[in-house]
Amino acid sequence: MERRTARNVPASKRRDVEKNGNQLPKELVLNLLVQGYPLEELLEFFPMFTLDQLMLLLDDEVIH
């Protein structure tokens, strides 16, 4: 298995990850919901986010 370090990742990619580090991964969450995962289980996958943040994401996606 290849070991990856921060030096192996281009600087521009690292900045994008750092800048977006606290954003809820919308596409992943929506795909998991479509597959039938309950909200409680998603909160276990993403413990750094609250139910309110998840609900705001869903409201935003449903409205648009």
N, C-alpha and C positions, 0 to 999 in steps of 0.2 A: 504494500500500500504506500502510495506516495505521500510524503508529509509536506503540507503546505504551510508556509509562514507568511507573515505580512509582507516580507520582502518579495515574495513571489507574485503578489498581487499588484498590478499597476497602481500608481499613486492616484490617478483619476478615479479608479474604481473604489479605492479605499475611502476617498473623500465622499463619494456618493453614499457608501454604506454608513459612514459616520454621520453624514447630514440626515439621512433617512432612518437612522437607527431606532428611533422611537415611534415610527409610524406603523400602524397596523397593516399587515400585508393583505390588502383588500382581495386580490385575486385568489390567494390561498384560502382565506376565510370563506369567501363565497363558494369556492369549489368544494370545500369540506361540508358546508351547509347543504349544497345540492346533493352530495353523496349521503346525506342523512345524519350527519353528526349533530347531536344536540348542543345547544348553546353552552350548557354547563361543561360539557367535555371540551369545547373550544377554549373555554376559560382556563381549563387545566393545561391545554397546549400552550397558551399564551398568558402565563400568570402575571406578566407585567402590565396587562391591560385590564380595565374594569368592564363590567357589564354595560355601563353607560357608554363607554367608548365603542363597544361592539354594536350596541343599538344605534348609535349615531351613524356608524358605517352602513348599517342595513337601511336606515332611513334615507341616507344620501343615495344609495344605490337604487332604492325603490322609487324615489322621486324622479331620478333622472333615468 
